[in-house]
Amino acid sequence: MLNTILHHTSLSFSLFLLVLLGYLLMLLGKWPKEVAGALSKFVFNVAFPALLFNTMSQFSSLPPVDVRLLFAFFGSCIIVFIVGRLIAKKLFKLDGVAQSVFALDGIYSNNVFLGIPLAKMTLGEEALPAVALVVAFNALLLWVLVTISTEWALHGSLSLRGITKTARNVLTNPIVASILLGLLYDASGLPLPSLLKAPLQMTAQAASPMALIALGMGLAEYGIREEWRQSVAITGLKLILQPLTVWILARAIGLPKLETQAIVLLASISVAVNVYLMADQFKTMKSAVASSMVLSLLLAIFTAPIAIALIA
């Protein structure tokens, strides 16, 4: 068991060195913020869509994915979201909107910039379809969940317009769109033209390292600031309660080993920057969310490989 933990930790640590490189480039190299923004934009809009399209366009030739993983992963999200709202209300006396952001922070993983590279390195290419399935539904389901929660907190009712806008934004998201287009291309049965295949594969191979460097660059503007008690509570929800809940649900439904490892890995990684964007939009919890992003990333160096090793 110890050897397995050390093996996965060493694999993960090599990836986190790229995050550190991006962080140091911004902190010590004094690179302008525009560089980080441009790299993140390229990774999100070009590199990762190329990787996911390339993977999903061969979906039928890959080992089948047990779609019950969606129940285990998103079932855990609902459970932990409810627990998070209760903690925010009872322990920190937050209002309804802040409760929603607090709870979302405890379940929204950095699946794209960190989850995909980690899964690819530690579990192999065969885990990517399972990860892609979660990524495809993640933005839609979680943003709709928090939209309903915040709409109810603000107005005491649901706004169809707000939910429809969220769904439209998610479906036009480059990550989700590339997965859907890849599946459609795979269903067509057409081979990928050789003229496009080589550049697509080269771009896909560069996606993971560029994403990790971009992640480090983006984190350089955040730090462990005030509201540390809230950020510690959020990190506990994210790195302890959610992976444990995912694992329990996966065991309860008899999910296969690879799918279980993939979703537990995604549950045991750091908070996504998307939550900070929502905190900024609602003008609440910004310091706590920023702190939880940094703290959860530092601890995820250990929690993610340990979670994989324990399941293995």
N, C-alpha and C positions, 0 to 999 in steps of 0.2 A: 504493500500500500504506500509506504513512504517513498519507494522508488518511483511509483506512478505519479505521486504528487510532485516530486522533484522534476520528473520528466516534463510534465505539463507546465510546471512553473517556469522551467528554463525556456520552453517554447514561447510561452506568453511574454516572458521578460524581454526576449529579443524584439518582440513587436512593440512593447512599451518603450524601448530605447528610441524607436522612431518618433514616438510621441514626445519624448524628452528632447530629441533633436529639434523638432518643430518649436517646442517651448523655448529652448535656448537661443534659437535663431532670432526669435522675437525679443527675448529678454536681454540677451547680451549683444546680439548682432544689430539690435536697434532697427530691424527691418520695419518698414511702414505697414500699418494695418491693411492697406490696400492689397498687399501681397498675399496675406492670409485670406482675405476675402475672395481674391481672384482664384487662388488654388482651391479653396473650398467650393467655389462655384463650379469650377471645372470638374472636380471630383464628383460632385452631386449631379451635375447636368450631363456629363459626358462619360467619365471613366467608369463609374459604377453602373450606369445604364448599359454600357457596353458589356461589362462583366455579367450582369444579370440577363441581358438579352441573349448573350452567347450561351449561358447555362440553360436558360429556359427554352431556347430554340432546339435543344437536344433532349428535352424533358422525357419524351417517350422512350428514349434509349437508355435512360438512367434507371437505377433501382426504384421501385414504386415507393411513394411517400404515404405514410399513414396519416390521413387528414384529421384523425382524432387528436393530433397534437394541438390543433386550434382550440379544442375544448379545454385541454389541460393548460395551455398558455394563457388564453384569454379568460378562462374561468378563474385562474389565479389573479389576473388583473382586476376583475370585479371584486373578488374577496378582499384583496389588499387595498383597493381603492376605498371600500367601505370602512375598513379598519383605519386607513389614513385620515378619512374625514372625521371619524370619531375621536382620534387622537388630537387632531387639529382643533376640534371643538372643545373637548373636555380638558385637555392638558394645556393648550396654548390660547384658548378663548378667541380663536380667529373667527372672522365673519364668513358667510357662505361662499363668497368668491375665493377668498384666501384658502378656505378649506379645500376647495376644488383643485386649486393649483398645488397645494401641499400634497394632496392625495395622488394627483397625476405624477408629481415628482417621484413618488415612491414606486411607480410601475412603468414609467416610460424609459426603456433602455436605449442606449446609443447603438442600435442594431446595425445601422449603415456604416458609420465611420469606425466602429470598434467590433461589433458583433460579427460581421462578415469576415474581416481579416482574421479574427481569432478562431472562428469556426473552420476557416480554410486551413489555417496552420495546425491546429490541434486535432481536428476531427477528419480533415481531408476534404477533397472535392465532392465526395459522395454526400456530405452533409449540407451542401449548398442548396439543393432543392427544398429541404425542410426549412432552412433559414429563410429562403426567398418566400416561401409560403407565409411565414409569420410576418415578414417585412411587408408583403403585399396587403395584408389585412390590418397590420399594426396601426398605421397612420389613420386609416378610415375609422376603425372601431374605437380607438382611444380618443381621437379628437371629437368624434360624435359623443362619446361618453362624457367628456369634460364639458363639451358645449351644452349638453342637456343639463349637467350639474350647475354650470354657471348661469345659464338662462333661468333655471328655476330659482337660484339664489337671488338673481337680480329682479325678476319679474313675477315670480310665483307661478309661472306657466312656461310651456315650451313654445319656441318660435320655429315654425316649419321653414321659414326663410333662412334662419341661422344654420339649421341642420343641413338644408339643401346646399347652401354655400360651402359648408365644410366638406360635404361629399364631393362636390364639383372640384374643389381645390385639391382634394386627395387624388381623385381619378386622373387629373392632369399633372400630378406630381411625376417628374421624370423617372423616379425609382419605380413607382407603381406601374406607370405606363410601359416601361421597358419590360417588366415581368409579363404584363398582359400581352404585349406585342410578341414577345418571345414564345409564349404559349400558343398564340394564334399562328405564328409562322411554323411552329412544330406541327400543329394540327393540319397545316396545308400539305405537309409531306414533301415540300420542295427542298432540295439541297441548298446550302448557303453558297452563293457564288464565290469562287476562289479569289476573285478580285477584292471582295469585301472581307473574306474570312481572315486573312493574315493581319491586316490593320486592326480588325475587331479584336482578335486574340491578343495582339501586342498591347492595345489600350487596356484590355481587361486585366492583363498581367500587372500593369502598372497601377491599377486602381487601389489595391490594398495598401502598399507603402505610401502612396501619395495621400491617401485618406488619413493615415495615422500621423503623418507630418502635419497635415492641415488641422487635425484635431489638437495637436500640441500648440500650434500657432494660435488657434482660437482660444485656448485656455489661458494663454499668457495675459489676457486682459482681466481675468477673474482671479480671485484669491479667497483665502479663508478670512471672512470679514465678520461683521456683527451677525446676530441671530444664529450663533453657532449651535445653540441647543436645538433649534428647529432643524438645522442642517444635519446634525447627528441623528435625530429621530428619523428624518427622511432617509438617510443613508442606511439605517437599520432596517427600515421597511424594504428598501431596494435590494440590499445585498444579503439579507438574512431571511426575512419573512417571504419575499416573493419566490426566491429559488426553492425554499422549503415547500411552499404551497404548490408550486409547479410540480415538484418531484412527487408529492403525495397524490396529486390528481393523476399524474402519469402512471404511477404504480396502481392506482385504483382502477384504471381502465385497461391496464395491461399493455401500455404503449411499448413498442420495440425499443431496444437499447439505443440505437443511433438517434432516433427522433427524441428520446428522453434526454440524451446528452446534449443535443442541439438546443432544445428549448430551455433546459436548466442553465446552459451556458449563457443564452441570451438574457435570462432572468438575473444572472449573477454579475452582470457588467454595469458600468456606470450610467448615470443619468444623462439623457440626451439634451442637447442645447435647445431643442424644440420647446421644452418646458420654460426655459428662460424667455423665449420669445412670447409665450403666452403670459408669463408674469409681467413682462414689459407692456404687453397690450392692455392688461387689466390694472397696471400700476400697483401691484401688490406682490410681496414675497420675493422681490428681485434679489436682495442680499442673501437670503436663505437658500434660494435656488442656485445662485452662482456658487456659494460655498459648498453646497451638496454636490455640484458637478465636479469640483476639484477633489473633495474628500472621497467621493465614491470612486473616482478614477484611481486615486492612490491606493485605495483598499482593494479595488478590483484586480490589481496585479496578483493578489493572493487568492481572493474568493473564487474567481473564475476557474483557475486550474485545479484548485482544491475540490470544487463542485464536480468538475469532469472526472477527476481521479476517484472520488468517492463512489460515483455511479459505475465507473469502469471496474 
